[in-house]
Amino acid sequence: MNDTLLTYEQWCARFKKHTKRYIKKKVMQILQYLFAAVLLTLPFGMFLDWLLRGY
């Protein structure tokens, strides 16, 4: 257990820093999933288009 005592200002600064870091990580994770989904679905979509239209 960490017995370090923080003042309210220190706690607010630390909380703000960690919140920004958390939000940044989540946004990057969402963008990575979207990018991967686009890369994976594009070839399948092209294949389905070829099957349905017969070009």
C-alpha positions as CSV (number, residue, x, y, z in Angstrom):
1,M,0.0,0.0,0.0
2,N,1.3,3.5,-0.9
3,D,1.3,5.7,2.2
4,T,2.1,8.9,0.3
5,L,-0.2,11.8,1.3
6,L,-1.1,14.3,-1.3
7,T,-2.5,17.8,-1.0
8,Y,-5.7,18.5,-2.8
9,E,-3.8,20.5,-5.5
10,Q,-1.4,17.6,-6.1
11,W,-4.2,15.1,-6.3
12,C,-6.1,17.3,-8.8
13,A,-3.0,17.6,-10.9
14,R,-2.3,13.9,-10.9
15,F,-5.9,13.1,-11.6
16,K,-6.0,15.5,-14.5
17,K,-2.8,14.0,-15.9
18,H,-4.0,10.4,-15.6
19,T,-7.4,11.3,-17.0
20,K,-5.9,12.9,-20.1
21,R,-3.6,9.8,-20.5
22,Y,-6.6,7.5,-20.2
23,I,-8.6,9.4,-22.8
24,K,-5.7,9.5,-25.2
25,K,-5.1,5.8,-24.9
26,K,-8.8,5.0,-25.5
27,V,-9.0,7.2,-28.5
28,M,-5.9,5.6,-30.0
29,Q,-7.3,2.2,-29.3
30,I,-10.6,3.0,-31.0
31,L,-8.8,4.4,-34.1
32,Q,-6.7,1.3,-34.3
33,Y,-9.8,-0.9,-34.2
34,L,-11.5,1.2,-36.9
35,F,-8.4,1.1,-39.1
36,A,-8.1,-2.7,-38.7
37,A,-11.8,-3.1,-39.5
38,V,-11.5,-1.1,-42.7
39,L,-8.5,-3.0,-43.8
40,L,-10.2,-6.3,-43.1
41,T,-13.6,-5.5,-44.6
42,L,-12.5,-3.8,-47.8
43,P,-11.2,-6.9,-49.5
44,F,-14.3,-8.9,-48.5
45,G,-16.5,-6.1,-49.7
46,M,-14.7,-6.1,-53.1
47,F,-15.0,-9.9,-53.3
48,L,-18.8,-9.8,-52.5
49,D,-19.2,-7.0,-55.1
50,W,-17.5,-9.1,-57.7
51,L,-19.7,-12.1,-56.8
52,L,-22.9,-10.1,-56.9
53,R,-22.2,-8.1,-60.0
54,G,-20.2,-10.6,-61.9
55,Y,-17.6,-8.2,-63.3
